[in-house]
Amino acid sequence: YTMTRFFRYIFMEPQQFLDITRAGYLFEEYRADGLIICIVKNQGSPIGEIKKHLEKISDKRLVVIYPNAEFSQHTNLRKLSVVRRMLADKEFTEDNQVLVSELKIYEEDLIFEINSFLEQSYMPENHQCSVLYENQIMDIASEKEFNRFLSRICSAYYSMAPKINNELINRNHVSAQIKKARQKIIANILEQADFSVYNKGTSPEATIFRATMVHTGMIVKNENEEKQDEGLILANRAIADFIKSCAGRKVSFLELYSVLEGKGFGVRRGVIPIYLSRALSAMGDTPVIYLNHREVDISSEVFENINTRPEEYYLFVEKES
């Protein structure tokens, strides 16, 4: 089993990095499993200060790359910006067809120069930078070693992630076809339909249902079926705890998503609606879903909307008498 996780590269000037008070807002802006912050080095940005602040932020999903050389591509970046503005000017391009061809070649040359500098300065295997993690300067000798280092970070941070062997659904952004298949599955869950039709076949609905419900042990077809995935047990427990917290009060679904997508789990949004709909469908008439202050019908479309905008939807559960 493997899950594709990724680190996003972002560039920051030293003072921008030193102004960070918590990593949470970075992950709200840059959705990723981890962030590699490349410091745009200038005069007066000692590595010790950067290292000390990284330790203060104390987020195990952050890796900082501190280059040996100062950033030298400001001029090329300004030139590239001017060239792109010229190429985006329709009136200019219509009147200067010959010049447009030369500008496109010049644009490619500028991009090549900038990328060459970035690759040389920020790729650990080139030995022209320091890799900072927590309170350490890591000893990274090759690209493979760097990738393994990032994998170890993910494995440790998301140690309770459910094991779902279907990359088409086990991701944050699914295709229109997979989204349609997911809606059909959710509709069947809500209607408590017969799922035996999904036991065989290669339709998107069948393969997704088996990956999320059968192969994870959520639904046991026979005694030889594998036991329920431990990560999924914990994720479903988190869903159950959220539902309990909604007894007699409205609670934003964002609270649940923050738990499922956060430390320990790192669950992909592609699968959350399936497990959430299953938990709520087992409750009968007691759950009530609100879009802000307006009650909405519980349907497959609503679970899709919750998945897109969890901060706008709330759950209320009638207290048991």
Secondary structure, DSSP 8 states (H G I E B T S, - for coil): ------EEEEEE-HHHHHT---SHHHHHHS-SSEEEEEE---TT--HHHHHHHHHHH--TTEEEEEESS----HHHHHHHHHHHHHHH-HHHHHH-HHHHHHHHHHHHHHHHHHHHHHHHHH-GGGSSEEEEETTEEE---SHHHHHHHHHHHHHHHTTT------TTTSSSS--HHHHHHHHHHHHHHHTT--GGGGSS--SHHHHHHIIIIITTTSS-SSTTS----HHHHHHHHHHHHHHHHTBTS-EEHHHHHHHHHSTTT---TTTHHHHHHHHHHTTTT-EEEEETTEEE---HHHHHHHHH-GGGEEEEE----
